[in-house]
Amino acid sequence: MAEGVVKRYGSRLAVDHVSFEIPAGTVYGLLGPNGAGKSTLVRMLCGVLRPDGGRVTVLGWPVPSFRVQMQLGYMPQDVALYADLTVDQNLAMFGRLYDIPRGQIASRAEELLDLVDLRERRREKVGALSGGMQRRASLAVSLVHRPRVLFLDEPTAGVDLRLRNALWEHFRALDAEDVTLFITTHLMDEVERCRLLGYLHSGRLLAEGSVPELIASSGRNSLEGALTALLEEEGEPE
């Protein structure tokens, strides 16, 4: 939950008094153009970045909190893995950080390597992989400890359509297991797969609700039309 969250970088207001509450076990999509403040907001929700104002709670606890961090998964937009370690070694190291027994780490790694289609590259150093493969490895690491809440910042950027569809099948399976997913994207077809959607523009949350609700309230016949109507009301360029 975010209550009046604010973040400034000098004179620039990156996140402008954003508030929302996400029910447990929901796939929540945060849509917005580049520079809207999506990544900054996610970093505050994860406890990586402290807000300049407002309050963030996750699983009923204020963030940052060690109690919460052990139950969160976070895939940042920029890959945050050890480039000089292999994919296998990164999975093993992060698994140990979450106190997962070695035997369980090995079996979990097998599942995740199949999910992100990196089994054949598992023994290669992350720094030698392509950008898209590095992002897939980052996604696998974020899932290694079976988090209750998962923050994914542009998780399908740089992956092909086949793998993107496979990843979304897994996201839906996590949703069925009562995992809460918070996913940022700028792809219209992805947010239409989310149960709830927030639209962030220039640091402000302009609208929130299900896709049918946003379309109905706008009087338009598509999500793209609904978002265009919001910008017109705000006097913003499309």
FENCOR-V143375 format. One record per residue. N is the residue number from 1. RES is the residue in three letters. PHI is phi in whole degrees, -180 to 180 (NA if undefined). OMEGA is omega in degrees with one decimal (NA if undefined). NEAR is the number of other ideal C-beta (glycine too) atoms within 10 Angstrom. Layout:
n->N res->RES phi->PHI omega->OMEGA near->NEAR
n->N res->RES phi->PHI omega->OMEGA near->NEAR
This chain:
n->1 res->MET phi->NA omega->175.6 near->15
n->2 res->ALA phi->-115 omega->179.4 near->23
n->3 res->GLU phi->-126 omega->176.7 near->15
n->4 res->GLY phi->57 omega->-174.0 near->12
n->5 res->VAL phi->-74 omega->-177.1 near->24
n->6 res->VAL phi->-130 omega->171.2 near->16
n->7 res->LYS phi->-142 omega->179.1 near->22
n->8 res->ARG phi->-118 omega->169.1 near->14
n->9 res->TYR phi->-120 omega->-173.6 near->10
n->10 res->GLY phi->67 omega->179.6 near->6
n->11 res->SER phi->-88 omega->-176.9 near->5
n->12 res->ARG phi->-89 omega->177.4 near->9
n->13 res->LEU phi->-93 omega->-174.9 near->16
n->14 res->ALA phi->-80 omega->176.3 near->20
n->15 res->VAL phi->-131 omega->-166.5 near->28
n->16 res->ASP phi->-115 omega->173.8 near->18
n->17 res->HIS phi->51 omega->-178.1 near->15
n->18 res->VAL phi->-89 omega->178.2 near->25
n->19 res->SER phi->-134 omega->172.0 near->13
n->20 res->PHE phi->-167 omega->175.7 near->15
n->21 res->GLU phi->-136 omega->-175.7 near->9
n->22 res->ILE phi->-111 omega->177.2 near->20
n->23 res->PRO phi->-62 omega->177.8 near->9
n->24 res->ALA phi->-59 omega->177.3 near->11
n->25 res->GLY phi->75 omega->-178.1 near->15
n->26 res->THR phi->-111 omega->168.7 near->16
n->27 res->VAL phi->-92 omega->-176.7 near->22
n->28 res->TYR phi->-111 omega->179.1 near->20
n->29 res->GLY phi->-103 omega->175.5 near->23
n->30 res->LEU phi->-106 omega->-177.3 near->29
n->31 res->LEU phi->-103 omega->175.8 near->24
n->32 res->GLY phi->173 omega->179.6 near->23
n->33 res->PRO phi->-69 omega->174.7 near->12
n->34 res->ASN phi->-59 omega->-179.9 near->8
n->35 res->GLY phi->86 omega->-178.1 near->12
n->36 res->ALA phi->-75 omega->-177.6 near->23
n->37 res->GLY phi->110 omega->-175.5 near->24
n->38 res->LYS phi->-61 omega->-177.4 near->23
n->39 res->SER phi->-66 omega->177.5 near->19
n->40 res->THR phi->-62 omega->179.6 near->21
n->41 res->LEU phi->-64 omega->179.6 near->30
n->42 res->VAL phi->-61 omega->-179.1 near->23
n->43 res->ARG phi->-63 omega->176.4 near->20
n->44 res->MET phi->-72 omega->178.7 near->25
n->45 res->LEU phi->-64 omega->-179.9 near->24
n->46 res->CYS phi->-84 omega->-177.2 near->22
n->47 res->GLY phi->87 omega->178.1 near->18
n->48 res->VAL phi->-75 omega->-176.5 near->16
n->49 res->LEU phi->-129 omega->179.3 near->18
n->50 res->ARG phi->-87 omega->176.1 near->11
n->51 res->PRO phi->-71 omega->174.9 near->22
n->52 res->ASP phi->-84 omega->177.8 near->14
n->53 res->GLY phi->-164 omega->-180.0 near->13
n->54 res->GLY phi->88 omega->-172.2 near->16
n->55 res->ARG phi->-144 omega->177.4 near->13
n->56 res->VAL phi->-124 omega->171.9 near->22
n->57 res->THR phi->-130 omega->177.0 near->15
n->58 res->VAL phi->-133 omega->-177.6 near->25
n->59 res->LEU phi->57 omega->177.4 near->15
n->60 res->GLY phi->84 omega->-178.2 near->9
n->61 res->TRP phi->-117 omega->176.8 near->14
n->62 res->PRO phi->-66 omega->179.8 near->12
n->63 res->VAL phi->-108 omega->5.2 near->21
n->64 res->PRO phi->-84 omega->178.7 near->16
n->65 res->SER phi->-157 omega->179.9 near->15
n->66 res->PHE phi->-60 omega->179.3 near->8
n->67 res->ARG phi->-57 omega->-179.6 near->12
n->68 res->VAL phi->-79 omega->-174.1 near->20
n->69 res->GLN phi->-56 omega->-177.9 near->17
n->70 res->MET phi->-71 omega->-179.1 near->13
n->71 res->GLN phi->-112 omega->-179.8 near->17
n->72 res->LEU phi->-106 omega->166.9 near->22
n->73 res->GLY phi->-116 omega->-176.4 near->22
n->74 res->TYR phi->-140 omega->172.6 near->22
n->75 res->MET phi->-112 omega->-178.7 near->22
n->76 res->PRO phi->-74 omega->178.8 near->18
n->77 res->GLN phi->-67 omega->174.8 near->17
n->78 res->ASP phi->-93 omega->-176.1 near->10
n->79 res->VAL phi->-62 omega->-177.4 near->19
n->80 res->ALA phi->-120 omega->177.4 near->12
n->81 res->LEU phi->-116 omega->178.6 near->22
n->82 res->TYR phi->-88 omega->-172.8 near->14
n->83 res->ALA phi->-65 omega->-177.4 near->12
n->84 res->ASP phi->-90 omega->174.2 near->10
n->85 res->LEU phi->-106 omega->177.2 near->15
n->86 res->THR phi->-75 omega->176.6 near->19
n->87 res->VAL phi->-59 omega->178.2 near->27
n->88 res->ASP phi->-57 omega->-177.0 near->18
n->89 res->GLN phi->-66 omega->176.5 near->16
n->90 res->ASN phi->-64 omega->179.2 near->22
n->91 res->LEU phi->-62 omega->-179.3 near->27
n->92 res->ALA phi->-66 omega->-177.8 near->19
n->93 res->MET phi->-66 omega->179.4 near->15
n->94 res->PHE phi->-67 omega->175.7 near->18
n->95 res->GLY phi->-62 omega->178.4 near->20
n->96 res->ARG phi->-67 omega->177.9 near->13
n->97 res->LEU phi->-61 omega->178.1 near->11
n->98 res->TYR phi->-95 omega->175.5 near->15
n->99 res->ASP phi->60 omega->176.4 near->8
n->100 res->ILE phi->-85 omega->177.6 near->18
n->101 res->PRO phi->-57 omega->-174.7 near->10
n->102 res->ARG phi->-54 omega->-179.5 near->9
n->103 res->GLY phi->-62 omega->178.4 near->8
n->104 res->GLN phi->-72 omega->177.4 near->13
n->105 res->ILE phi->-61 omega->-178.1 near->20
n->106 res->ALA phi->-62 omega->-179.1 near->14
n->107 res->SER phi->-70 omega->178.2 near->9
n->108 res->ARG phi->-65 omega->179.3 near->19
n->109 res->ALA phi->-61 omega->179.3 near->21
n->110 res->GLU phi->-61 omega->179.2 near->13
n->111 res->GLU phi->-61 omega->-173.0 near->12
n->112 res->LEU phi->-73 omega->177.7 near->21
n->113 res->LEU phi->-64 omega->175.6 near->20
n->114 res->ASP phi->-68 omega->-178.9 near->12
n->115 res->LEU phi->-59 omega->-174.6 near->18
n->116 res->VAL phi->-96 omega->174.6 near->23
n->117 res->ASP phi->59 omega->179.2 near->16
n->118 res->LEU phi->-125 omega->-176.8 near->21
n->119 res->ARG phi->-57 omega->-177.2 near->13
n->120 res->GLU phi->-76 omega->-179.4 near->8
n->121 res->ARG phi->-112 omega->-171.4 near->20
n->122 res->ARG phi->-62 omega->-176.4 near->17
n->123 res->ARG phi->-98 omega->176.3 near->9
n->124 res->GLU phi->-95 omega->177.5 near->15
n->125 res->LYS phi->-67 omega->-177.5 near->16
n->126 res->VAL phi->-58 omega->-178.9 near->21
n->127 res->GLY phi->-64 omega->-179.9 near->13
n->128 res->ALA phi->-91 omega->-178.4 near->12
n->129 res->LEU phi->-84 omega->174.3 near->20
n->130 res->SER phi->-68 omega->179.9 near->10
n->131 res->GLY phi->-58 omega->179.7 near->10
n->132 res->GLY phi->-64 omega->178.6 near->14
n->133 res->MET phi->-68 omega->176.9 near->20
n->134 res->GLN phi->-61 omega->178.9 near->20
n->135 res->ARG phi->-67 omega->177.0 near->24
n->136 res->ARG phi->-66 omega->176.1 near->28
n->137 res->ALA phi->-65 omega->178.5 near->26
n->138 res->SER phi->-63 omega->177.4 near->23
n->139 res->LEU phi->-63 omega->179.2 near->23
n->140 res->ALA phi->-59 omega->-179.7 near->25
n->141 res->VAL phi->-63 omega->-178.5 near->26
n->142 res->SER phi->-66 omega->-177.1 near->22
n->143 res->LEU phi->-102 omega->-168.1 near->21
n->144 res->VAL phi->-60 omega->-174.4 near->24
n->145 res->HIS phi->-100 omega->179.8 near->20
n->146 res->ARG phi->53 omega->-175.5 near->15
n->147 res->PRO phi->-68 omega->175.3 near->20
n->148 res->ARG phi->-82 omega->177.7 near->19
n->149 res->VAL phi->-130 omega->-174.3 near->19
n->150 res->LEU phi->-126 omega->177.4 near->23
n->151 res->PHE phi->-106 omega->-176.7 near->26
n->152 res->LEU phi->-123 omega->-177.7 near->24
n->153 res->ASP phi->-98 omega->-177.1 near->23
n->154 res->GLU phi->54 omega->-172.4 near->21
n->155 res->PRO phi->-67 omega->-175.8 near->25
n->156 res->THR phi->-105 omega->177.5 near->22
n->157 res->ALA phi->-63 omega->175.4 near->15
n->158 res->GLY phi->81 omega->176.5 near->15
n->159 res->VAL phi->-113 omega->-176.9 near->19
n->160 res->ASP phi->-77 omega->-173.8 near->11
n->161 res->LEU phi->-62 omega->-179.1 near->8
n->162 res->ARG phi->-61 omega->-179.0 near->9
n->163 res->LEU phi->-70 omega->178.7 near->16
n->164 res->ARG phi->-60 omega->178.2 near->17
n->165 res->ASN phi->-65 omega->179.1 near->12
n->166 res->ALA phi->-65 omega->179.0 near->16
n->167 res->LEU phi->-65 omega->179.6 near->19
n->168 res->TRP phi->-68 omega->173.7 near->18
n->169 res->GLU phi->-62 omega->178.2 near->10
n->170 res->HIS phi->-69 omega->177.9 near->15
n->171 res->PHE phi->-60 omega->178.4 near->21
n->172 res->ARG phi->-66 omega->177.2 near->12
n->173 res->ALA phi->-66 omega->176.7 near->10
n->174 res->LEU phi->-64 omega->177.3 near->19
n->175 res->ASP phi->-59 omega->179.4 near->17
n->176 res->ALA phi->-66 omega->178.1 near->9
n->177 res->GLU phi->-91 omega->176.6 near->9
n->178 res->ASP phi->72 omega->172.2 near->10
n->179 res->VAL phi->-84 omega->177.0 near->20
n->180 res->THR phi->-91 omega->179.3 near->21
n->181 res->LEU phi->-117 omega->176.0 near->23
n->182 res->PHE phi->-118 omega->-170.2 near->25
n->183 res->ILE phi->-122 omega->174.2 near->24
n->184 res->THR phi->-95 omega->179.5 near->25
n->185 res->THR phi->-162 omega->170.0 near->22
n->186 res->HIS phi->-117 omega->-178.1 near->15
n->187 res->LEU phi->-96 omega->-175.2 near->14
n->188 res->MET phi->-62 omega->-177.3 near->13
n->189 res->ASP phi->-70 omega->179.1 near->10
n->190 res->GLU phi->-76 omega->-178.5 near->19
n->191 res->VAL phi->-67 omega->177.5 near->25
n->192 res->GLU phi->-69 omega->175.8 near->14
n->193 res->ARG phi->-90 omega->-177.0 near->18
n->194 res->CYS phi->-91 omega->178.7 near->23
n->195 res->ARG phi->-72 omega->177.3 near->15
n->196 res->LEU phi->-129 omega->-175.9 near->20
n->197 res->LEU phi->-137 omega->169.2 near->24
n->198 res->GLY phi->-119 omega->179.1 near->25
n->199 res->TYR phi->-114 omega->-177.7 near->23
n->200 res->LEU phi->-104 omega->179.8 near->23
n->201 res->HIS phi->-144 omega->-179.0 near->20
n->202 res->SER phi->53 omega->176.4 near->17
n->203 res->GLY phi->82 omega->-177.6 near->22
n->204 res->ARG phi->-112 omega->175.8 near->17
n->205 res->LEU phi->-85 omega->-174.0 near->22
n->206 res->LEU phi->-79 omega->-177.9 near->17
n->207 res->ALA phi->-160 omega->178.9 near->19
n->208 res->GLU phi->-153 omega->179.1 near->19
n->209 res->GLY phi->152 omega->174.8 near->15
n->210 res->SER phi->-75 omega->179.6 near->12
n->211 res->VAL phi->-59 omega->177.8 near->19
n->212 res->PRO phi->-60 omega->179.7 near->10
n->213 res->GLU phi->-65 omega->-178.9 near->14
n->214 res->LEU phi->-66 omega->179.0 near->23
n->215 res->ILE phi->-67 omega->-177.9 near->19
n->216 res->ALA phi->-64 omega->-176.9 near->12
n->217 res->SER phi->-72 omega->-177.8 near->13
n->218 res->SER phi->-88 omega->-174.9 near->19
n->219 res->GLY phi->78 omega->177.9 near->9
n->220 res->ARG phi->-98 omega->-176.1 near->16
n->221 res->ASN phi->-114 omega->177.9 near->9
n->222 res->SER phi->-155 omega->177.8 near->13
n->223 res->LEU phi->-65 omega->178.4 near->20
n->224 res->GLU phi->-60 omega->177.6 near->12
n->225 res->GLY phi->-64 omega->179.4 near->14
n->226 res->ALA phi->-63 omega->-179.6 near->22
n->227 res->LEU phi->-70 omega->175.2 near->24
n->228 res->THR phi->-62 omega->178.6 near->14
n->229 res->ALA phi->-63 omega->177.7 near->17
n->230 res->LEU phi->-61 omega->-179.6 near->18
n->231 res->LEU phi->-67 omega->177.4 near->15
n->232 res->GLU phi->-64 omega->177.9 near->12
n->233 res->GLU phi->-65 omega->-179.9 near->11
n->234 res->GLU phi->-83 omega->-177.4 near->12
n->235 res->GLY phi->72 omega->-178.3 near->6
n->236 res->GLU phi->-99 omega->172.6 near->12
n->237 res->PRO phi->-69 omega->179.6 near->6
n->238 res->GLU phi->-69 omega->NA near->8
